[in-house]
Amino acid sequence: FCVEASFTIILAMFGCGWQAYTLAETRWEAQAKASLSESSATKRLLTLMCDVVVELDEDLRFADNARKFDVMFTLGANQCLKGQRMHDFMPLESDRERWEDLTKEAPVCMDEAFGGNAPGVMHATMRASQDSRLSVEIFYVKYRDFDGSHRYLVGIHEVVDKGIPDMHKFRTTSKRTRKH
């Protein structure tokens, strides 16, 4: 009787453990699908707003070759950007420091409207080919990848300063003819 009771208890404990494991795995899969869906929606939005969208790892290095970034900033020199830090394209020390501070030190937003992500934006100067400078807006969102590491989706939009329009061009000069 003792052996049967012990076996039943062990079997029940195994069943409870297995159930907890499958429940946790199901929950993880659901969160991963929701995160992937949210990440895809964020990427689509950034693609609509920005000239280039890249993904960075938790060390702020390009997670892949970033072909569009390569075309925009090196005129398609076919550089292998994977593993290179994005801030290497920021010639101003103040921009590099602000980028590091904003991305690394920013608290993770716990607001459900952002799904736990912390979005942000900054203006910066980036170096392009032949050491030319581009004024850009950098939009970013920090998210947690499937393996638990932080990743960043980054959209870069070139800011073209159109200046202040010449209002004199818009004035209409109407000369009234006087009848004498």
ABEGO torsion letter per residue (X at the ends): XAAAAAAAAAAAAAAAAAAAAAAAAAAAAAAAAAAAAAAAAAAAAAAAABABBBBBBAAGBBABAGAAAAAAAAGGAGBBABGBBAAAABABAAAAAAAAAAAAABBBBABAAAGGBBBBBBBBBBBBBGGBBBBBBBBBBBBBBAAGBBBBBBBBBBBBBAEBBBAAAABBBBBBBBBX
